[in-house]
Amino acid sequence: MASRRIMITIDGQAHDVLKRYAARRNTTIGGLVRDYLMGIANAEQRALEARERIRAMNRKPENEDPAADRPD
């Protein structure tokens, strides 16, 4: 997947605070933002996949025996 570049603007005081915060974690402000946004994207992808699995389960043929899925 190709990477995309984004640009954000924050005020100087926030930049200073974030720069120190990032340095304590051996990363950059960009790294903090990237990790945060990737976490959101990954959670959204997992939610989409879960919804699709639920839809697939609901599409099972009506003549299937639901008891067949239960362990004895």
C-alpha positions as YAML, in Angstrom:
chain: A
units: angstrom
residues:
- id: 1
  name: MET
  ca: [0.00, 0.00, 0.00]
- id: 2
  name: ALA
  ca: [1.35, 3.41, -0.95]
- id: 3
  name: SER
  ca: [2.05, 5.87, 1.82]
- id: 4
  name: ARG
  ca: [0.42, 9.27, 1.82]
- id: 5
  name: ARG
  ca: [1.75, 12.44, 3.37]
- id: 6
  name: ILE
  ca: [-0.48, 14.78, 5.38]
- id: 7
  name: MET
  ca: [0.19, 18.20, 6.84]
- id: 8
  name: ILE
  ca: [-1.25, 19.56, 10.07]
- id: 9
  name: THR
  ca: [-0.82, 22.87, 11.84]
- id: 10
  name: ILE
  ca: [-0.57, 23.19, 15.63]
- id: 11
  name: ASP
  ca: [0.34, 26.16, 17.78]
- id: 12
  name: GLY
  ca: [3.90, 26.65, 19.01]
- id: 13
  name: GLN
  ca: [3.24, 25.79, 22.65]
- id: 14
  name: ALA
  ca: [1.54, 22.50, 21.74]
- id: 15
  name: HIS
  ca: [4.44, 21.71, 19.38]
- id: 16
  name: ASP
  ca: [6.97, 22.23, 22.17]
- id: 17
  name: VAL
  ca: [5.01, 20.01, 24.58]
- id: 18
  name: LEU
  ca: [4.53, 17.30, 21.95]
- id: 19
  name: LYS
  ca: [8.17, 17.40, 20.91]
- id: 20
  name: ARG
  ca: [9.29, 16.75, 24.50]
- id: 21
  name: TYR
  ca: [6.63, 14.04, 24.92]
- id: 22
  name: ALA
  ca: [7.73, 12.32, 21.70]
- id: 23
  name: ALA
  ca: [11.42, 12.55, 22.65]
- id: 24
  name: ARG
  ca: [10.76, 10.78, 25.95]
- id: 25
  name: ARG
  ca: [9.24, 7.95, 23.90]
- id: 26
  name: ASN
  ca: [12.07, 7.90, 21.34]
- id: 27
  name: THR
  ca: [9.83, 9.01, 18.48]
- id: 28
  name: THR
  ca: [8.74, 12.16, 16.68]
- id: 29
  name: ILE
  ca: [5.51, 14.12, 16.61]
- id: 30
  name: GLY
  ca: [4.90, 12.59, 13.20]
- id: 31
  name: GLY
  ca: [5.46, 9.14, 14.69]
- id: 32
  name: LEU
  ca: [2.95, 9.84, 17.45]
- id: 33
  name: VAL
  ca: [0.34, 11.01, 14.94]
- id: 34
  name: ARG
  ca: [1.04, 8.10, 12.57]
- id: 35
  name: ASP
  ca: [0.73, 5.51, 15.36]
- id: 36
  name: TYR
  ca: [-2.49, 7.10, 16.65]
- id: 37
  name: LEU
  ca: [-4.09, 7.28, 13.21]
- id: 38
  name: MET
  ca: [-2.99, 3.74, 12.32]
- id: 39
  name: GLY
  ca: [-4.60, 2.52, 15.55]
- id: 40
  name: ILE
  ca: [-7.88, 4.12, 14.48]
- id: 41
  name: ALA
  ca: [-7.61, 2.67, 10.97]
- id: 42
  name: ASN
  ca: [-6.79, -0.83, 12.28]
- id: 43
  name: ALA
  ca: [-9.70, -0.75, 14.75]
- id: 44
  name: GLU
  ca: [-12.06, 0.37, 11.99]
- id: 45
  name: GLN
  ca: [-10.83, -2.43, 9.70]
- id: 46
  name: ARG
  ca: [-11.35, -5.02, 12.44]
- id: 47
  name: ALA
  ca: [-14.87, -3.67, 13.05]
- id: 48
  name: LEU
  ca: [-15.69, -3.86, 9.33]
- id: 49
  name: GLU
  ca: [-14.43, -7.45, 9.17]
- id: 50
  name: ALA
  ca: [-16.44, -8.40, 12.25]
- id: 51
  name: ARG
  ca: [-19.61, -6.90, 10.76]
- id: 52
  name: GLU
  ca: [-19.00, -8.85, 7.56]
- id: 53
  name: ARG
  ca: [-18.58, -12.11, 9.53]
- id: 54
  name: ILE
  ca: [-21.88, -11.40, 11.30]
- id: 55
  name: ARG
  ca: [-23.60, -10.73, 7.97]
- id: 56
  name: ALA
  ca: [-22.18, -13.97, 6.58]
- id: 57
  name: MET
  ca: [-23.49, -15.94, 9.57]
- id: 58
  name: ASN
  ca: [-26.93, -14.40, 9.07]
- id: 59
  name: ARG
  ca: [-26.90, -15.51, 5.42]
- id: 60
  name: LYS
  ca: [-26.70, -19.22, 6.31]
- id: 61
  name: PRO
  ca: [-29.34, -21.27, 4.48]
- id: 62
  name: GLU
  ca: [-32.58, -21.60, 6.44]
- id: 63
  name: ASN
  ca: [-32.64, -25.39, 6.09]
- id: 64
  name: GLU
  ca: [-29.39, -25.76, 8.06]
- id: 65
  name: ASP
  ca: [-29.79, -27.35, 11.47]
- id: 66
  name: PRO
  ca: [-28.69, -24.71, 14.05]
- id: 67
  name: ALA
  ca: [-28.01, -27.49, 16.55]
- id: 68
  name: ALA
  ca: [-25.28, -28.80, 14.25]
- id: 69
  name: ASP
  ca: [-23.10, -25.81, 15.18]
- id: 70
  name: ARG
  ca: [-23.36, -26.50, 18.93]
- id: 71
  name: PRO
  ca: [-20.83, -28.81, 20.62]
- id: 72
  name: ASP
  ca: [-22.27, -31.91, 22.32]
...
